[in-house]
Amino acid sequence: MTTGRSAGRRALALLLTAGLVAACSGGGSGDGDGNDAGAGAEAADEVAGASPEPEEFTGDDFYAVPDPLPEGDHGDLIRYEQVDEPAAGDGATHWRVMYLSESLAGDPIAVTGTVTVPDGEPPDGGRELVAIAHGTTGIADECAPSKGAGVGEGALAPLATDRGYVLATTDYEGLGTPGRHPYLVGESEGRSVLDAALAARQLPGAGVGDRFAVAGYSQGGHGALWAGQLASEWAPDLELVGTFAGAPASELPIIFGAAESMPIVGFLYMIIAGFEAAYPDEADPSLVLTDAGLEALAEVDEGCAGQVLPRLGELPRDDLLRPGVASVEPWATLAAENDPGRVATDSPILIIHSAADDIVPAALSQILFDRMCGLGQQVERRVYDAGQDHGEAAPQAYVDGFDWIADRFAGEPASSTCP
């Protein structure tokens, strides 16, 4: 971004810090006007092909999933409605969307999210798109980012729309829609991110082309890396130019091994609950939790991260976790399988981390980076040494990440800091 946008950066920093530190507090639905989408519908039809015709929603409950779900492919747009989003700024239109995706079991599911579109006519070849994987908000339906207003990744909209990009942000599977959210289950996150990008192409008037980038921070860094890994198979008609991952949650076996000494042990309970949702026939929580721990697990479904993490942090850990959590099967294998960066991708990756991160230690992304380099991945890792904690580092990481993405869209060669 240019120096003329420094005031916008400062505003972005305030909004992002408020959202990422406070996490989700529930509440606000952000309902807005349902206006006629107008021009561009014909172009959207061509993109959608034989997909079901998406509908502009005019009902009372946007999140009520159609029963039965419409027939179609993953990434097909089901419905959309225009909403107010103060953080999106002027010169853009903000939409809430629902689209088809697919669970790990192979079942069709509905996922919600948001799409922000710059005003004006799209350029020849269509607008470029950035797909956002959001950070931890919680597991309960009320924690879906599309239900909030003006916090967290919603503040990223000006970074995208000022450059003419469309911004597509998924809520992830199970947030806002039926089922428990499969927290830190990589394939579920990656599919939700990619299907949000596919759905945005079908939004009337969006004018999205076939080039996109992926970005995310914290849990979103994990989801972004997984989206990058899956892109060539899950969204082969799209061209991924690069993936930015800030403070990515990774090295899940290490997180399991350090469970009893983790600064915020509540994250482990969300992982256990998320894995149980994704692998109901394998991930038995009773193998890693005591009876008291199983009772405490229900806490993840009541409130969002800002309430859940402190509550769980007050519970006595020795009474909740069984000994040797990190080595219990199939949990140990599932944790390793959901680590990102175990296969190389054709597109470049940027990792940004703060050396003073108090939630996701920077040592974890160093291990991730070394593994990627060993696979021949083109990857650059930057470490901030200004003393910012996890939330404080996020705004600058996103600004630098979007600058890097702009260079990828411009065709500039990406650097690698591998030895």
C-alpha positions in Angstrom: 0.0 0.0 0.0 1.2 3.5 -0.6 2.1 6.1 2.0 -1.1 8.0 1.1 -3.1 5.2 2.8 -1.3 5.4 6.1 -4.4 6.6 7.9 -6.3 3.7 6.5 -3.6 1.3 7.9 -4.0 2.8 11.3 -7.7 2.4 11.2 -7.2 -1.2 10.0 -4.9 -1.8 12.9 -7.4 -0.7 15.4 -10.2 -2.7 13.9 -8.2 -5.9 13.5 -6.7 -5.7 17.0 -10.2 -5.2 18.5 -11.5 -8.2 16.6 -8.6 -10.6 16.9 -7.9 -9.9 20.6 -11.5 -9.9 21.8 -12.5 -12.7 19.4 -16.2 -13.3 19.0 -18.6 -12.0 21.6 -21.7 -13.3 19.8 -24.6 -11.0 19.1 -25.0 -8.6 16.1 -26.5 -10.1 13.0 -25.6 -7.2 10.7 -28.8 -7.6 8.6 -29.1 -5.2 5.7 -31.1 -4.3 2.7 -31.8 -7.0 0.0 -31.2 -4.9 -3.1 -31.5 -6.0 -6.7 -28.0 -7.4 -7.8 -28.6 -6.0 -11.2 -26.0 -6.2 -14.0 -23.6 -9.1 -14.3 -26.1 -11.9 -13.8 -25.6 -13.2 -17.3 -21.8 -13.4 -16.8 -22.4 -15.2 -13.5 -24.6 -17.8 -15.2 -21.8 -18.6 -17.6 -19.5 -19.2 -14.7 -22.0 -21.3 -12.9 -22.8 -23.5 -15.9 -25.4 -26.0 -15.0 -25.4 -25.0 -11.3 -28.7 -24.2 -9.6 -29.7 -20.6 -9.9 -28.7 -18.7 -6.7 -31.4 -16.7 -5.1 -31.3 -13.2 -3.5 -32.6 -13.9 0.0 -35.6 -12.0 1.3 -36.7 -14.2 4.3 -36.3 -13.8 8.0 -33.5 -16.3 8.8 -30.6 -16.3 6.3 -28.9 -19.2 8.2 -31.8 -21.6 7.9 -30.4 -24.3 5.5 -32.8 -25.4 2.7 -34.1 -28.9 3.3 -33.4 -30.7 1.1 -30.2 -28.9 -0.1 -30.3 -28.0 -3.8 -28.6 -30.3 -6.2 -25.2 -29.0 -7.4 -21.5 -29.0 -7.1 -19.4 -27.9 -4.2 -18.9 -24.1 -4.5 -22.3 -23.5 -6.0 -23.9 -20.4 -4.6 -27.3 -21.1 -2.9 -28.4 -17.6 -1.7 -27.0 -14.1 -1.0 -28.2 -10.9 0.6 -26.7 -7.4 0.8 -25.7 -6.3 4.3 -24.2 -3.3 6.0 -20.5 -3.7 6.9 -19.0 -0.5 8.3 -15.5 -1.9 8.2 -15.8 -2.4 4.4 -15.5 1.3 3.9 -16.9 3.3 1.0 -16.8 2.2 -2.6 -17.8 -1.5 -2.0 -20.8 -3.7 -1.6 -20.9 -6.3 1.1 -22.9 -9.6 0.7 -23.7 -12.4 3.0 -23.6 -15.7 1.1 -24.5 -19.4 1.6 -23.0 -22.0 -0.7 -22.6 -25.7 -1.1 -19.5 -27.5 0.2 -18.7 -31.1 1.1 -17.9 -32.7 4.5 -15.0 -35.1 5.0 -17.6 -37.9 4.9 -18.5 -36.8 1.4 -21.9 -35.4 2.2 -23.1 -32.1 0.7 -23.3 -29.4 3.3 -24.2 -25.7 3.4 -21.5 -23.1 4.5 -22.0 -19.4 5.0 -19.6 -16.5 4.6 -19.3 -13.0 3.1 -18.2 -11.4 -0.1 -17.1 -7.8 -0.5 -17.1 -6.4 -4.1 -15.6 -3.1 -5.2 -18.0 -0.7 -6.9 -17.7 0.0 -10.6 -17.2 -2.2 -13.7 -14.8 -5.1 -13.5 -11.7 -5.0 -15.7 -11.3 -7.2 -18.8 -10.6 -10.7 -17.6 -12.5 -10.2 -14.3 -11.5 -9.0 -10.9 -8.9 -10.8 -8.9 -10.0 -12.4 -5.6 -8.5 -12.9 -2.2 -10.1 -15.7 -0.1 -9.8 -15.3 3.6 -9.5 -18.0 6.2 -10.4 -16.4 9.5 -8.8 -16.7 12.9 -10.3 -18.5 15.9 -13.8 -17.2 16.9 -15.1 -20.3 18.6 -17.2 -23.4 17.7 -20.8 -22.3 18.4 -23.0 -21.1 15.6 -23.2 -17.6 17.1 -19.4 -17.3 16.4 -19.7 -17.2 12.6 -17.9 -14.1 11.5 -20.7 -13.3 9.0 -23.0 -12.7 11.9 -20.9 -10.0 13.4 -20.1 -6.5 12.2 -16.9 -4.5 11.9 -14.4 -6.7 13.8 -11.7 -9.1 12.9 -11.1 -10.0 9.3 -14.1 -7.8 8.2 -11.6 -4.9 8.6 -9.5 -6.4 5.8 -12.0 -5.3 3.1 -10.3 -1.9 2.4 -7.0 -3.7 1.8 -8.7 -5.7 -0.9 -11.2 -3.3 -2.4 -8.8 -0.4 -2.6 -6.8 -2.5 -5.1 -9.9 -3.7 -6.9 -9.9 -7.2 -5.4 -13.0 -9.1 -4.4 -12.8 -10.4 -0.8 -14.4 -13.8 0.0 -14.4 -14.9 3.7 -15.8 -18.2 4.7 -17.4 -18.9 8.1 -16.1 -22.5 7.9 -18.1 -25.7 8.1 -20.4 -25.8 11.1 -20.2 -22.1 12.1 -23.7 -20.6 11.5 -24.9 -23.8 9.9 -25.7 -27.3 11.3 -23.1 -29.4 13.0 -20.2 -28.7 15.2 -17.3 -26.8 13.6 -14.3 -29.1 12.8 -11.8 -26.8 14.4 -8.2 -27.1 13.0 -9.3 -29.9 10.7 -7.3 -28.9 7.6 -9.3 -30.4 4.8 -12.6 -29.1 6.1 -11.1 -25.6 6.4 -9.5 -25.7 3.0 -12.6 -26.8 1.3 -14.7 -24.1 2.9 -12.1 -21.4 1.8 -11.9 -22.6 -1.7 -15.7 -23.1 -2.1 -16.2 -19.5 -0.9 -14.0 -18.4 -3.8 -16.0 -20.5 -6.2 -19.3 -19.1 -4.9 -18.1 -15.5 -5.2 -17.6 -16.1 -8.9 -21.4 -16.7 -9.2 -22.5 -13.6 -7.2 -24.3 -11.4 -9.7 -22.3 -8.4 -10.6 -19.1 -9.5 -8.8 -17.2 -10.0 -12.1 -14.6 -12.4 -10.6 -12.0 -13.8 -12.9 -9.9 -16.9 -12.5 -7.0 -15.7 -10.5 -7.0 -15.7 -6.7 -4.8 -15.6 -3.6 -5.4 -17.0 -0.1 -4.7 -15.3 3.2 -5.2 -16.1 6.9 -3.9 -15.5 10.4 -3.7 -17.9 13.4 -6.3 -20.6 12.8 -6.7 -18.8 9.5 -3.0 -19.4 8.7 -3.7 -23.1 9.2 -6.8 -22.9 7.0 -5.0 -20.8 4.3 -2.2 -23.3 4.0 -4.6 -26.1 3.7 -6.6 -24.3 1.0 -3.3 -23.8 -0.9 -2.6 -27.5 -0.7 -6.0 -28.5 -1.9 -6.5 -25.8 -4.6 -5.2 -27.6 -7.7 -7.5 -30.6 -7.0 -10.5 -28.9 -5.4 -10.7 -25.7 -7.5 -8.8 -26.7 -10.7 -10.4 -23.9 -12.8 -8.9 -21.2 -10.5 -5.3 -20.0 -10.7 -3.7 -19.6 -7.2 -1.0 -17.0 -7.3 0.1 -17.3 -3.7 -0.8 -18.0 0.0 -0.1 -15.8 3.0 -0.2 -17.5 6.4 0.3 -15.3 9.5 1.2 -17.0 12.8 -0.2 -20.3 11.4 -1.4 -22.9 13.9 0.8 -25.9 13.0 2.7 -28.8 14.6 -0.4 -30.2 16.2 1.4 -33.2 17.7 3.6 -30.7 19.7 0.5 -28.8 20.8 -1.0 -32.1 22.1 2.3 -32.9 23.8 2.4 -29.5 25.5 -1.3 -29.6 26.5 -0.8 -29.5 30.3 1.5 -26.4 30.0 -0.2 -24.5 27.2 -0.9 -20.9 28.2 -4.5 -21.2 26.9 -5.4 -24.9 27.3 -8.9 -24.1 26.0 -7.6 -24.3 22.4 -6.9 -28.1 23.0 -10.6 -28.7 24.0 -11.7 -27.0 20.8 -9.3 -29.2 18.8 -10.7 -32.3 20.5 -14.3 -31.2 19.9 -13.5 -30.3 16.2 -11.7 -33.6 15.5 -14.6 -35.6 17.0 -17.0 -33.7 14.7 -14.8 -34.5 11.6 -13.9 -38.1 12.6 -16.8 -39.5 14.6 -15.8 -43.1 14.1 -12.2 -42.5 15.1 -11.7 -39.6 17.4 -13.1 -40.8 20.6 -12.7 -38.0 23.2 -12.8 -40.5 26.1 -9.4 -41.8 25.0 -7.7 -38.4 25.9 -10.2 -37.0 28.4 -11.3 -38.2 31.9 -15.0 -38.3 32.8 -14.6 -34.8 34.2 -12.9 -33.7 31.0 -15.7 -35.1 28.9 -18.2 -33.1 30.9 -16.0 -29.9 30.5 -15.9 -30.5 26.7 -19.5 -29.2 26.4 -18.2 -25.8 27.4 -17.0 -25.2 23.8 -20.6 -25.1 22.6 -21.6 -22.2 24.9 -20.3 -18.8 23.8 -17.4 -17.8 21.6 -13.7 -17.8 22.1 -13.7 -14.7 24.3 -15.9 -16.5 26.9 -14.9 -20.2 26.3 -11.1 -19.9 26.7 -11.2 -18.1 30.1 -13.7 -20.6 31.4 -11.8 -23.6 30.4 -8.5 -22.1 31.6 -9.8 -21.9 35.1 -10.5 -25.7 35.3 -7.9 -28.0 36.9 -6.0 -29.6 34.1 -4.7 -32.7 36.0 -8.3 -33.8 36.5 -9.4 -33.4 32.9 -6.6 -34.8 30.6 -5.5 -38.5 30.6 -1.7 -39.0 30.7 0.3 -39.2 27.5 -2.3 -37.3 25.4 0.3 -36.8 22.5 0.9 -40.6 22.0 -2.7 -41.9 22.2 -4.0 -43.3 18.9 -5.7 -42.5 16.7 -5.3 -39.0 18.1 -1.6 -38.8 17.4 -2.0 -39.8 13.8 -4.9 -37.4 13.2 -2.9 -34.5 14.7 0.0 -35.2 12.3 -2.3 -35.6 9.3 -3.9 -32.2 10.0 -0.6 -30.4 10.0 -0.1 -28.1 7.0 3.0 -28.1 4.9 3.5 -31.8 4.4 3.2 -31.6 0.6 4.7 -29.0 -1.7 2.5 -26.8 -3.8 3.2 -25.1 -7.2 2.4 -21.6 -5.9 4.6 -19.5 -3.4 3.9 -19.1 0.3 4.6 -16.3 2.7 4.8 -17.0 6.5 4.8 -14.0 8.9 5.2 -14.5 12.7 6.1 -12.4 15.7 9.0 -13.6 17.8 7.0 -12.6 20.9 3.8 -14.4 19.9 2.2 -15.5 23.2 -0.4 -17.8 21.7 1.2 -19.6 18.7 5.0 -19.7 19.5 7.2 -18.7 16.6 9.2 -21.9 17.0 6.2 -23.8 15.5 6.4 -21.9 12.2 10.1 -22.4 12.1 9.5 -26.2 12.2 6.8 -25.8 9.5 9.2 -23.6 7.4 12.1 -26.1 7.7 9.7 -28.9 6.6 8.5 -27.0 3.6 12.0 -26.2 2.6 12.9 -29.8 2.7 10.0 -30.6 0.3 11.3 -28.0 -2.2 8.4 -25.5 -1.5 9.0 -21.9 -2.5 8.4 -20.2 0.8 9.5 -17.0 2.5 9.4 -16.6 6.3 9.5 -13.2 8.0 9.8 -12.8 11.8 8.9 -9.5 13.5 11.2 -8.6 16.4 9.3 -5.6 17.7 7.8 -7.4 20.7 4.2 -7.7 19.4 2.1 -10.5 20.9 -0.2 -12.6 18.8 -3.0 -10.1 18.4 -0.8 -7.0 18.2 1.2 -8.5 15.3 -1.9 -9.3 13.2 -2.6 -5.9 11.6 0.9 -5.3 10.2 1.1 -9.0 9.2 -2.0 -8.6 7.1 -0.7 -5.3 5.6 2.5 -6.9 4.6 0.7 -10.0 3.4 -1.5 -8.0 1.1 1.5 -6.1 -0.3 3.0 -9.5 -1.0 -0.2 -10.7 -2.7 -0.3 -7.6 -4.8 3.2 -8.4 -6.1 2.0 -11.9 -7.0 -1.0 -10.6 -8.9 1.4 -8.2 -10.7 3.5 -11.1 -11.8 6.6 -10.2 -9.7 8.7 -13.2 -8.8 8.4 -14.5 -5.2 11.4 -14.8 -3.0 12.4 -17.8 -1.0 14.3 -17.7 2.3 15.0 -21.4 2.4 18.7 -22.2 3.1 
